[in-house]
Amino acid sequence: MTHPTQKLDDVVHQKTRLGMLAVLSEVRRADFNFLKATLELSDGNLSRHLQVLSEAGLVKLDKVFEGNRPRTWVAITKAGRSAFNSEIASLKALMDRLDGNGLPKAGS
């Protein structure tokens, strides 16, 4: 029997990236400043985590100009939503195991 922690995804599971995917799963898209404020991140920290998620194909970045000001929009991709849902399922399986649901007896 595989332990539920073996199914956790290192890209998704990191606290900040998991938070980003959680926020993005609730909206159609969010702008950089909204994510920054909601997750209480610095520009550099948010940028780096967005880069990781983007390179993994989990989010899509759209950099546009509105008036003369640059704006970055972020949306979760289909792959991102699937990865997020898988992560949540793995965490639920871990919690069930810790709550004693389906916990194998020691030595079996």
C-alpha positions as a Markdown table, in Angstrom:
| # | Residue | x | y | z |
|---|---|---|---|---|
| 1 | Met | 0.0 | 0.0 | 0.0 |
| 2 | Thr | 1.4 | 3.4 | -1.1 |
| 3 | His | 1.5 | 6.0 | 1.7 |
| 4 | Pro | -0.6 | 9.1 | 0.7 |
| 5 | Thr | 2.5 | 11.4 | 1.0 |
| 6 | Gln | 4.1 | 9.6 | -2.0 |
| 7 | Lys | 1.4 | 11.2 | -4.2 |
| 8 | Leu | 2.1 | 14.8 | -3.1 |
| 9 | Asp | 3.5 | 16.8 | -6.0 |
| 10 | Asp | 6.6 | 18.9 | -5.1 |
| 11 | Val | 5.7 | 21.7 | -7.5 |
| 12 | Val | 2.1 | 22.0 | -6.2 |
| 13 | His | 2.7 | 21.1 | -2.5 |
| 14 | Gln | 5.0 | 24.0 | -1.7 |
| 15 | Lys | 2.9 | 26.3 | 0.6 |
| 16 | Thr | 3.0 | 29.5 | -1.6 |
| 17 | Arg | 2.3 | 27.6 | -4.8 |
| 18 | Leu | -0.5 | 25.6 | -3.2 |
| 19 | Gly | -2.0 | 28.9 | -2.0 |
| 20 | Met | -1.7 | 30.4 | -5.5 |
| 21 | Leu | -3.5 | 27.5 | -7.1 |
| 22 | Ala | -6.2 | 27.6 | -4.4 |
| 23 | Val | -6.9 | 31.3 | -5.0 |
| 24 | Leu | -6.8 | 30.8 | -8.8 |
| 25 | Ser | -9.2 | 27.8 | -8.6 |
| 26 | Glu | -11.8 | 30.2 | -7.1 |
| 27 | Val | -11.7 | 32.8 | -9.9 |
| 28 | Arg | -11.5 | 33.0 | -13.7 |
| 29 | Arg | -8.3 | 34.9 | -13.4 |
| 30 | Ala | -6.5 | 37.2 | -11.0 |
| 31 | Asp | -4.0 | 40.0 | -11.5 |
| 32 | Phe | -0.5 | 40.1 | -10.0 |
| 33 | Asn | -1.4 | 42.7 | -7.4 |
| 34 | Phe | -4.4 | 40.7 | -6.2 |
| 35 | Leu | -2.3 | 37.6 | -5.7 |
| 36 | Lys | 0.4 | 39.6 | -4.0 |
| 37 | Ala | -2.0 | 41.2 | -1.5 |
| 38 | Thr | -4.1 | 38.1 | -0.9 |
| 39 | Leu | -1.1 | 35.8 | -0.2 |
| 40 | Glu | 1.0 | 38.6 | 1.4 |
| 41 | Leu | 4.0 | 38.1 | -0.9 |
| 42 | Ser | 6.8 | 40.3 | -2.2 |
| 43 | Asp | 7.0 | 41.1 | -5.9 |
| 44 | Gly | 10.1 | 38.9 | -6.3 |
| 45 | Asn | 8.7 | 36.0 | -4.3 |
| 46 | Leu | 5.4 | 36.0 | -6.3 |
| 47 | Ser | 7.2 | 36.3 | -9.6 |
| 48 | Arg | 9.5 | 33.3 | -8.9 |
| 49 | His | 6.6 | 31.1 | -7.8 |
| 50 | Leu | 4.6 | 32.2 | -10.9 |
| 51 | Gln | 7.5 | 31.3 | -13.1 |
| 52 | Val | 7.7 | 27.8 | -11.5 |
| 53 | Leu | 4.0 | 27.2 | -12.0 |
| 54 | Ser | 4.1 | 28.6 | -15.5 |
| 55 | Glu | 7.0 | 26.4 | -16.6 |
| 56 | Ala | 5.1 | 23.4 | -15.2 |
| 57 | Gly | 2.1 | 24.4 | -17.3 |
| 58 | Leu | -0.1 | 24.9 | -14.3 |
| 59 | Val | -0.8 | 28.6 | -14.8 |
| 60 | Lys | -1.1 | 30.9 | -17.8 |
| 61 | Leu | 0.4 | 34.4 | -17.6 |
| 62 | Asp | -1.0 | 37.2 | -19.8 |
| 63 | Lys | 1.1 | 40.4 | -19.7 |
| 64 | Val | -0.8 | 43.3 | -21.1 |
| 65 | Phe | -0.8 | 47.1 | -21.1 |
| 66 | Glu | -3.9 | 48.9 | -19.8 |
| 67 | Gly | -3.4 | 52.5 | -20.7 |
| 68 | Asn | 0.4 | 53.0 | -20.2 |
| 69 | Arg | 0.6 | 50.6 | -17.3 |
| 70 | Pro | 1.7 | 46.9 | -17.5 |
| 71 | Arg | -0.6 | 44.4 | -15.9 |
| 72 | Thr | -0.1 | 40.6 | -15.5 |
| 73 | Trp | -3.1 | 38.4 | -15.4 |
| 74 | Val | -2.8 | 34.8 | -14.1 |
| 75 | Ala | -5.2 | 31.9 | -14.8 |
| 76 | Ile | -5.1 | 28.3 | -13.7 |
| 77 | Thr | -4.8 | 25.9 | -16.6 |
| 78 | Lys | -6.7 | 22.6 | -17.0 |
| 79 | Ala | -3.5 | 20.8 | -16.0 |
| 80 | Gly | -3.2 | 23.2 | -13.0 |
| 81 | Arg | -6.7 | 22.5 | -11.9 |
| 82 | Ser | -6.1 | 18.7 | -12.2 |
| 83 | Ala | -2.8 | 19.0 | -10.3 |
| 84 | Phe | -4.5 | 21.0 | -7.6 |
| 85 | Asn | -7.4 | 18.6 | -7.3 |
| 86 | Ser | -5.0 | 15.6 | -7.1 |
| 87 | Glu | -3.0 | 17.4 | -4.4 |
| 88 | Ile | -6.2 | 18.0 | -2.4 |
| 89 | Ala | -7.2 | 14.3 | -2.8 |
| 90 | Ser | -3.8 | 13.2 | -1.5 |
| 91 | Leu | -4.1 | 15.5 | 1.5 |
| 92 | Lys | -7.6 | 14.1 | 2.2 |
| 93 | Ala | -6.3 | 10.6 | 2.0 |
| 94 | Leu | -3.5 | 11.5 | 4.4 |
| 95 | Met | -6.0 | 13.1 | 6.8 |
| 96 | Asp | -8.3 | 10.0 | 6.6 |
| 97 | Arg | -5.3 | 7.8 | 7.3 |
| 98 | Leu | -4.3 | 10.0 | 10.3 |
| 99 | Asp | -7.9 | 9.9 | 11.6 |
| 100 | Gly | -7.8 | 6.1 | 11.6 |
| 101 | Asn | -9.9 | 5.6 | 8.5 |
| 102 | Gly | -8.3 | 2.7 | 6.6 |
| 103 | Leu | -5.2 | 2.8 | 8.8 |
| 104 | Pro | -3.4 | -0.6 | 8.5 |
| 105 | Lys | -2.6 | -2.3 | 11.7 |
| 106 | Ala | 1.1 | -2.2 | 12.8 |
| 107 | Gly | 2.9 | -5.3 | 11.4 |
| 108 | Ser | 0.4 | -6.1 | 8.7 |
